[in-house]
Amino acid sequence: MPQLPGTDLTVSDLCLGGNVFGWTADEPTSFAILDRFEDATPSTERPFVDTAESYTQGESERILGAWMHDRGMRDRMVVATKASARGKEHPLAAREIRKAAEQSLRNLQIDTIDLYYAHRDDLTTPLEETLTAFDELVRTGKVRYVAASNYSAPRLREALETSDRLGVVRYVALQTHYNLMERAEYEGELRDVVAAYGLGALPYYGLAKGFLTGKYRAGEQIDSPRAEGAAAYVGEKGDRVLTALRTVAKAHGVPPAAVALRWLADQPTVVSPIASARSVEQLAELLPMQDLVLTDDELKLLTDASA
């Protein structure tokens, strides 16, 4: 039963990525995916869904909002969204943050955003201004908690220290690029900062753009908008990781994707890995990670293969 550190948010083991809503999954398909995800989440947890104002020009938020309204699911869900750059000159200026939050609230048809991210760092705006604006959103009840996405270790530390100095809300989580194929960026100074300040990590690209599903092999054509990105992992290391994934997956009778996400969820500081599905069938390959228990030997096998 994962809980975001420093909050009262008890969330699902898997965070469902909403980036596909309105893109590779139309509204009826997105509704079906959300129905299945909610149904598969234990009653002791709250289904955790991640979106952003920039995903499909706000359509992702609107679809999620329409689904929650139609199904009466707002109180059951934990909703995360982001203030995105989206061509703005100063995306994390106070005025832009207020405007983005108001639009997201309208799109989602909710009164309060559970977790609100700075989608990317903004070096053109003083951290004091950004963090004070986030504090205002929390104080007025429009946001419960705030978080950072795509911050470097030095900037994340500076942001946390600035919040403490100003006496305003500080980031409780970091969304970062992290998976079995991409470990170096997070496992080091960035993870040290997250651990030292008691944050929770929520990794995106948990399946390495689909590569860790095991469907991508050299010379094969895959019908997916992410096929080119996944193909970049084909090679010696990719072969080692997929072999280890298939070994563990076979032992448990689950898809390789579920094993990859479980390994990620079991890493220090990680709360819930983020992964998306453009169909109910794809989601079915991810859901077994919620009940999967890997042995120490299996975790070591995967860790060593991805070194």
C-alpha positions as a Markdown table, in Angstrom:
| # | Residue | x | y | z |
|---|---|---|---|---|
| 1 | Met | 0.0 | 0.0 | 0.0 |
| 2 | Pro | 2.2 | 2.9 | -1.2 |
| 3 | Gln | 2.0 | 6.3 | 0.5 |
| 4 | Leu | 3.5 | 9.4 | -0.8 |
| 5 | Pro | 6.0 | 10.6 | 1.9 |
| 6 | Gly | 4.9 | 13.7 | 3.8 |
| 7 | Thr | 1.3 | 13.4 | 2.6 |
| 8 | Asp | -1.9 | 11.5 | 3.4 |
| 9 | Leu | -2.1 | 10.2 | -0.2 |
| 10 | Thr | -2.3 | 6.4 | -0.2 |
| 11 | Val | -2.0 | 5.5 | -3.9 |
| 12 | Ser | -2.0 | 2.5 | -6.2 |
| 13 | Asp | 1.2 | 0.5 | -6.8 |
| 14 | Leu | 0.9 | 1.6 | -10.5 |
| 15 | Cys | 0.4 | 5.2 | -11.5 |
| 16 | Leu | -1.6 | 5.2 | -14.8 |
| 17 | Gly | -0.1 | 7.6 | -17.3 |
| 18 | Gly | -2.8 | 9.7 | -19.0 |
| 19 | Asn | -0.6 | 11.0 | -21.8 |
| 20 | Val | -2.3 | 8.6 | -24.3 |
| 21 | Phe | -5.8 | 9.9 | -23.5 |
| 22 | Gly | -7.0 | 11.8 | -26.6 |
| 23 | Trp | -3.8 | 10.8 | -28.5 |
| 24 | Thr | -3.4 | 7.0 | -29.1 |
| 25 | Ala | -6.6 | 6.3 | -27.1 |
| 26 | Asp | -9.8 | 8.0 | -28.0 |
| 27 | Glu | -12.4 | 8.9 | -25.4 |
| 28 | Pro | -14.3 | 5.6 | -25.3 |
| 29 | Thr | -11.1 | 3.6 | -25.2 |
| 30 | Ser | -9.7 | 5.9 | -22.4 |
| 31 | Phe | -12.9 | 5.4 | -20.4 |
| 32 | Ala | -12.6 | 1.6 | -20.8 |
| 33 | Ile | -8.9 | 1.8 | -19.6 |
| 34 | Leu | -9.9 | 3.9 | -16.6 |
| 35 | Asp | -12.7 | 1.6 | -15.8 |
| 36 | Arg | -10.4 | -1.4 | -15.8 |
| 37 | Phe | -7.7 | 0.4 | -13.8 |
| 38 | Glu | -10.1 | 1.5 | -11.1 |
| 39 | Asp | -11.6 | -2.0 | -10.9 |
| 40 | Ala | -8.2 | -3.5 | -10.5 |
| 41 | Thr | -7.1 | -1.2 | -7.7 |
| 42 | Pro | -7.6 | -2.6 | -4.2 |
| 43 | Ser | -10.2 | -0.8 | -2.1 |
| 44 | Thr | -7.4 | 0.1 | 0.4 |
| 45 | Glu | -5.7 | 2.1 | -2.2 |
| 46 | Arg | -6.8 | 5.0 | -4.5 |
| 47 | Pro | -6.2 | 4.7 | -8.2 |
| 48 | Phe | -3.4 | 7.1 | -9.1 |
| 49 | Val | -3.6 | 8.8 | -12.5 |
| 50 | Asp | -1.0 | 11.2 | -14.0 |
| 51 | Thr | -1.7 | 13.9 | -16.6 |
| 52 | Ala | -0.6 | 17.4 | -17.6 |
| 53 | Glu | -2.1 | 20.5 | -19.1 |
| 54 | Ser | 0.1 | 20.0 | -22.2 |
| 55 | Tyr | -1.0 | 16.4 | -23.0 |
| 56 | Thr | -2.9 | 16.6 | -26.2 |
| 57 | Gln | -3.5 | 20.3 | -25.7 |
| 58 | Gly | -5.6 | 19.6 | -22.5 |
| 59 | Glu | -7.7 | 16.8 | -24.0 |
| 60 | Ser | -6.1 | 14.3 | -21.6 |
| 61 | Glu | -7.3 | 16.3 | -18.6 |
| 62 | Arg | -10.7 | 16.8 | -20.2 |
| 63 | Ile | -11.2 | 13.0 | -20.8 |
| 64 | Leu | -10.1 | 12.1 | -17.3 |
| 65 | Gly | -12.4 | 14.8 | -15.9 |
| 66 | Ala | -15.3 | 13.6 | -18.0 |
| 67 | Trp | -14.7 | 10.0 | -16.8 |
| 68 | Met | -14.6 | 11.0 | -13.2 |
| 69 | His | -17.8 | 13.1 | -13.5 |
| 70 | Asp | -19.6 | 10.4 | -15.5 |
| 71 | Arg | -18.6 | 7.6 | -13.1 |
| 72 | Gly | -18.8 | 9.6 | -9.8 |
| 73 | Met | -15.2 | 8.7 | -9.1 |
| 74 | Arg | -13.6 | 11.9 | -7.9 |
| 75 | Asp | -13.3 | 10.9 | -4.3 |
| 76 | Arg | -11.9 | 7.5 | -5.2 |
| 77 | Met | -9.0 | 8.9 | -7.3 |
| 78 | Val | -5.6 | 10.6 | -6.7 |
| 79 | Val | -5.2 | 13.0 | -9.6 |
| 80 | Ala | -1.8 | 14.5 | -10.6 |
| 81 | Thr | -1.3 | 17.1 | -13.2 |
| 82 | Lys | 1.3 | 19.6 | -14.2 |
| 83 | Ala | 1.9 | 23.2 | -15.1 |
| 84 | Ser | 3.7 | 22.8 | -18.4 |
| 85 | Ala | 5.9 | 25.0 | -20.6 |
| 86 | Arg | 3.6 | 24.8 | -23.6 |
| 87 | Gly | 5.4 | 27.7 | -25.4 |
| 88 | Lys | 5.3 | 30.0 | -22.5 |
| 89 | Glu | 8.1 | 32.5 | -22.1 |
| 90 | His | 8.1 | 32.1 | -18.3 |
| 91 | Pro | 6.2 | 28.9 | -17.5 |
| 92 | Leu | 6.7 | 29.0 | -13.8 |
| 93 | Ala | 6.0 | 32.6 | -13.2 |
| 94 | Ala | 3.2 | 33.2 | -10.6 |
| 95 | Arg | 0.7 | 34.4 | -13.2 |
| 96 | Glu | 1.3 | 31.4 | -15.5 |
| 97 | Ile | 1.0 | 29.0 | -12.6 |
| 98 | Arg | -2.3 | 30.5 | -11.4 |
| 99 | Lys | -3.7 | 30.5 | -15.0 |
| 100 | Ala | -2.5 | 26.9 | -15.7 |
| 101 | Ala | -4.0 | 25.6 | -12.4 |
| 102 | Glu | -7.4 | 27.2 | -13.1 |
| 103 | Gln | -7.5 | 25.7 | -16.5 |
| 104 | Ser | -6.6 | 22.3 | -15.2 |
| 105 | Leu | -9.3 | 22.5 | -12.6 |
| 106 | Arg | -11.9 | 23.3 | -15.3 |
| 107 | Asn | -10.6 | 20.6 | -17.6 |
| 108 | Leu | -10.7 | 18.0 | -14.8 |
| 109 | Gln | -14.0 | 19.2 | -13.4 |
| 110 | Ile | -12.7 | 19.2 | -9.8 |
| 111 | Asp | -12.2 | 21.7 | -7.0 |
| 112 | Thr | -8.8 | 20.5 | -5.9 |
| 113 | Ile | -5.7 | 18.9 | -7.6 |
| 114 | Asp | -4.2 | 16.2 | -5.4 |
| 115 | Leu | -0.6 | 16.6 | -6.7 |
| 116 | Tyr | 0.5 | 19.5 | -8.8 |
| 117 | Tyr | 3.8 | 19.5 | -10.6 |
| 118 | Ala | 6.2 | 22.0 | -12.1 |
| 119 | His | 6.5 | 20.0 | -15.4 |
| 120 | Arg | 10.0 | 21.3 | -16.1 |
| 121 | Asp | 12.3 | 23.6 | -14.4 |
| 122 | Asp | 12.1 | 27.3 | -15.4 |
| 123 | Leu | 15.5 | 29.1 | -15.1 |
| 124 | Thr | 13.9 | 32.4 | -16.2 |
| 125 | Thr | 11.8 | 32.7 | -13.0 |
| 126 | Pro | 13.1 | 33.0 | -9.5 |
| 127 | Leu | 12.4 | 30.0 | -7.4 |
| 128 | Glu | 11.0 | 32.3 | -4.7 |
| 129 | Glu | 8.2 | 33.4 | -7.1 |
| 130 | Thr | 7.4 | 29.9 | -8.3 |
| 131 | Leu | 7.3 | 28.4 | -4.8 |
| 132 | Thr | 5.2 | 31.3 | -3.4 |
| 133 | Ala | 2.7 | 30.8 | -6.2 |
| 134 | Phe | 2.5 | 27.1 | -5.4 |
| 135 | Asp | 2.0 | 27.9 | -1.7 |
| 136 | Glu | -0.9 | 30.2 | -2.6 |
| 137 | Leu | -2.6 | 27.4 | -4.5 |
| 138 | Val | -2.3 | 25.1 | -1.5 |
| 139 | Arg | -3.5 | 27.8 | 1.0 |
| 140 | Thr | -6.6 | 28.5 | -1.2 |
| 141 | Gly | -7.4 | 24.8 | -1.4 |
| 142 | Lys | -6.9 | 24.5 | -5.2 |
| 143 | Val | -4.0 | 22.1 | -4.7 |
| 144 | Arg | -3.2 | 19.7 | -1.9 |
| 145 | Tyr | 0.5 | 19.0 | -2.6 |
| 146 | Val | 3.1 | 20.2 | -5.0 |
| 147 | Ala | 5.9 | 18.3 | -6.8 |
| 148 | Ala | 8.8 | 18.7 | -9.3 |
| 149 | Ser | 9.3 | 17.0 | -12.6 |
| 150 | Asn | 12.6 | 16.9 | -14.6 |
| 151 | Tyr | 14.6 | 18.8 | -12.0 |
| 152 | Ser | 18.4 | 18.3 | -11.7 |
| 153 | Ala | 19.8 | 17.4 | -8.3 |
| 154 | Pro | 21.2 | 20.9 | -7.6 |
| 155 | Arg | 18.0 | 22.7 | -8.6 |
| 156 | Leu | 15.8 | 20.3 | -6.6 |
| 157 | Arg | 18.0 | 20.8 | -3.5 |
| 158 | Glu | 17.9 | 24.6 | -4.1 |
| 159 | Ala | 14.1 | 24.5 | -4.4 |
| 160 | Leu | 13.7 | 22.5 | -1.2 |
| 161 | Glu | 16.0 | 24.8 | 0.7 |
| 162 | Thr | 14.2 | 27.9 | -0.7 |
| 163 | Ser | 10.9 | 26.6 | 0.5 |
| 164 | Asp | 12.3 | 26.0 | 4.0 |
| 165 | Arg | 13.8 | 29.4 | 4.0 |
| 166 | Leu | 10.6 | 31.1 | 2.9 |
| 167 | Gly | 8.3 | 29.0 | 5.1 |
| 168 | Val | 6.2 | 27.9 | 2.2 |
| 169 | Val | 5.1 | 24.5 | 0.9 |
| 170 | Arg | 7.8 | 22.4 | -0.6 |
| 171 | Tyr | 7.9 | 19.7 | -3.2 |
| 172 | Val | 6.9 | 16.2 | -1.8 |
| 173 | Ala | 7.8 | 14.2 | -4.9 |
| 174 | Leu | 9.9 | 14.1 | -8.0 |
| 175 | Gln | 8.9 | 12.7 | -11.4 |
| 176 | Thr | 11.9 | 11.5 | -13.2 |
| 177 | His | 13.2 | 9.4 | -16.1 |
| 178 | Tyr | 14.1 | 6.0 | -14.6 |
| 179 | Asn | 13.8 | 2.4 | -15.6 |
| 180 | Leu | 15.8 | -0.8 | -16.1 |
| 181 | Met | 17.5 | 0.6 | -19.2 |
| 182 | Glu | 18.0 | 4.1 | -17.8 |
| 183 | Arg | 19.4 | 4.1 | -14.3 |
| 184 | Ala | 22.4 | 6.4 | -14.3 |
| 185 | Glu | 20.5 | 9.7 | -14.4 |
| 186 | Tyr | 18.6 | 8.9 | -11.2 |
| 187 | Glu | 20.8 | 6.5 | -9.2 |
| 188 | Gly | 23.3 | 9.0 | -7.8 |
| 189 | Glu | 23.1 | 12.6 | -6.7 |
| 190 | Leu | 19.4 | 12.9 | -7.7 |
| 191 | Arg | 18.3 | 9.9 | -5.6 |
| 192 | Asp | 20.4 | 11.1 | -2.7 |
| 193 | Val | 18.6 | 14.4 | -2.7 |
| 194 | Val | 15.2 | 12.7 | -2.9 |
| 195 | Ala | 16.2 | 10.4 | 0.0 |
| 196 | Ala | 17.7 | 13.1 | 2.2 |
| 197 | Tyr | 14.7 | 15.4 | 2.0 |
| 198 | Gly | 12.1 | 12.6 | 2.3 |
| 199 | Leu | 10.6 | 12.9 | -1.1 |
| 200 | Gly | 8.9 | 10.1 | -3.1 |
| 201 | Ala | 10.1 | 9.3 | -6.7 |
| 202 | Leu | 7.5 | 8.7 | -9.4 |
| 203 | Pro | 9.4 | 7.4 | -12.5 |
| 204 | Tyr | 8.1 | 8.0 | -16.0 |
| 205 | Tyr | 9.0 | 5.9 | -19.0 |
| 206 | Gly | 8.9 | 2.9 | -16.6 |
| 207 | Leu | 8.9 | 0.6 | -19.6 |
| 208 | Ala | 11.6 | 2.4 | -21.5 |
| 209 | Lys | 9.2 | 3.6 | -24.2 |
| 210 | Gly | 7.7 | 0.1 | -24.5 |
| 211 | Phe | 11.0 | -1.7 | -24.9 |
| 212 | Leu | 10.6 | -3.6 | -21.6 |
| 213 | Thr | 7.4 | -5.2 | -22.8 |
| 214 | Gly | 9.7 | -7.5 | -24.8 |
| 215 | Lys | 7.9 | -6.8 | -28.1 |
| 216 | Tyr | 10.8 | -4.9 | -29.7 |
| 217 | Arg | 13.5 | -6.9 | -31.5 |
| 218 | Ala | 16.1 | -6.0 | -34.0 |
| 219 | Gly | 14.7 | -5.9 | -37.6 |
| 220 | Glu | 11.0 | -6.2 | -36.5 |
| 221 | Gln | 8.4 | -3.5 | -37.2 |
| 222 | Ile | 6.1 | -2.7 | -34.4 |
| 223 | Asp | 2.9 | -0.6 | -34.9 |
| 224 | Ser | 3.4 | 2.0 | -32.1 |
| 225 | Pro | 4.2 | 5.7 | -32.1 |
| 226 | Arg | 7.0 | 4.9 | -29.6 |
| 227 | Ala | 8.6 | 2.2 | -31.7 |
| 228 | Glu | 11.5 | 4.4 | -32.8 |
| 229 | Gly | 12.3 | 5.4 | -29.2 |
| 230 | Ala | 12.1 | 1.8 | -28.0 |
| 231 | Ala | 14.3 | 0.6 | -30.9 |
| 232 | Ala | 17.1 | 2.7 | -29.5 |
| 233 | Tyr | 17.5 | 0.1 | -26.7 |
| 234 | Val | 18.0 | -2.9 | -29.0 |
| 235 | Gly | 21.5 | -4.2 | -28.4 |
| 236 | Glu | 23.7 | -6.2 | -26.0 |
| 237 | Lys | 22.4 | -4.6 | -22.8 |
| 238 | Gly | 18.8 | -4.7 | -24.1 |
| 239 | Asp | 19.2 | -8.4 | -24.8 |
| 240 | Arg | 20.6 | -9.1 | -21.3 |
| 241 | Val | 17.7 | -7.2 | -19.6 |
| 242 | Leu | 15.0 | -8.9 | -21.7 |
| 243 | Thr | 16.5 | -12.3 | -21.1 |
| 244 | Ala | 16.4 | -11.6 | -17.3 |
| 245 | Leu | 12.9 | -10.2 | -17.6 |
| 246 | Arg | 11.6 | -13.3 | -19.4 |
| 247 | Thr | 13.2 | -15.6 | -16.9 |
| 248 | Val | 11.5 | -14.0 | -14.0 |
| 249 | Ala | 8.2 | -13.5 | -15.9 |
| 250 | Lys | 8.1 | -17.2 | -16.8 |
| 251 | Ala | 8.7 | -18.2 | -13.1 |
| 252 | His | 5.7 | -16.1 | -12.0 |
| 253 | Gly | 3.5 | -16.6 | -15.0 |
| 254 | Val | 3.2 | -12.8 | -15.7 |
| 255 | Pro | 4.2 | -10.6 | -18.7 |
| 256 | Pro | 7.7 | -9.1 | -18.7 |
| 257 | Ala | 6.2 | -5.6 | -18.5 |
| 258 | Ala | 4.8 | -6.4 | -15.0 |
| 259 | Val | 8.2 | -7.6 | -13.8 |
| 260 | Ala | 9.9 | -4.5 | -15.1 |
| 261 | Leu | 7.5 | -2.2 | -13.3 |
| 262 | Arg | 7.7 | -4.3 | -10.1 |
| 263 | Trp | 11.5 | -4.0 | -10.1 |
| 264 | Leu | 11.1 | -0.3 | -10.4 |
| 265 | Ala | 8.5 | -0.1 | -7.6 |
| 266 | Asp | 10.9 | -2.0 | -5.3 |
| 267 | Gln | 13.8 | 0.4 | -5.7 |
| 268 | Pro | 14.7 | 2.8 | -2.9 |
| 269 | Thr | 12.6 | 6.1 | -2.8 |
| 270 | Val | 10.2 | 4.9 | -5.5 |
| 271 | Val | 6.5 | 5.2 | -4.6 |
| 272 | Ser | 4.7 | 4.2 | -7.9 |
| 273 | Pro | 6.1 | 3.9 | -11.4 |
| 274 | Ile | 4.2 | 5.5 | -14.2 |
| 275 | Ala | 3.1 | 3.6 | -17.2 |
| 276 | Ser | 0.4 | 4.1 | -19.9 |
| 277 | Ala | -1.7 | 1.8 | -22.0 |
| 278 | Arg | -3.5 | 2.6 | -25.2 |
| 279 | Ser | -5.9 | -0.3 | -24.8 |
| 280 | Val | -7.4 | -2.5 | -22.1 |
| 281 | Glu | -5.3 | -5.4 | -23.5 |
| 282 | Gln | -2.1 | -3.4 | -22.9 |
| 283 | Leu | -3.2 | -2.4 | -19.4 |
| 284 | Ala | -3.7 | -6.1 | -18.7 |
| 285 | Glu | 0.0 | -6.7 | -19.1 |
| 286 | Leu | 0.8 | -4.1 | -16.5 |
| 287 | Leu | -1.7 | -4.8 | -13.8 |
| 288 | Pro | -0.1 | -8.0 | -12.4 |
| 289 | Met | 2.8 | -5.9 | -11.1 |
| 290 | Gln | 0.4 | -4.9 | -8.2 |
| 291 | Asp | 0.4 | -8.3 | -6.7 |
| 292 | Leu | 3.8 | -9.5 | -7.8 |
| 293 | Val | 6.4 | -10.3 | -5.2 |
| 294 | Leu | 10.0 | -10.6 | -6.4 |
| 295 | Thr | 12.6 | -12.5 | -4.4 |
| 296 | Asp | 16.0 | -11.0 | -3.6 |
| 297 | Asp | 17.6 | -13.3 | -6.1 |
| 298 | Glu | 15.2 | -12.1 | -8.8 |
| 299 | Leu | 15.8 | -8.5 | -8.0 |
| 300 | Lys | 19.5 | -9.0 | -8.1 |
| 301 | Leu | 19.3 | -10.8 | -11.5 |
| 302 | Leu | 17.5 | -7.9 | -13.0 |
| 303 | Thr | 19.7 | -5.3 | -11.4 |
| 304 | Asp | 22.9 | -7.1 | -12.6 |
| 305 | Ala | 21.5 | -7.5 | -16.1 |
| 306 | Ser | 20.8 | -3.8 | -16.4 |
| 307 | Ala | 24.1 | -2.6 | -14.9 |
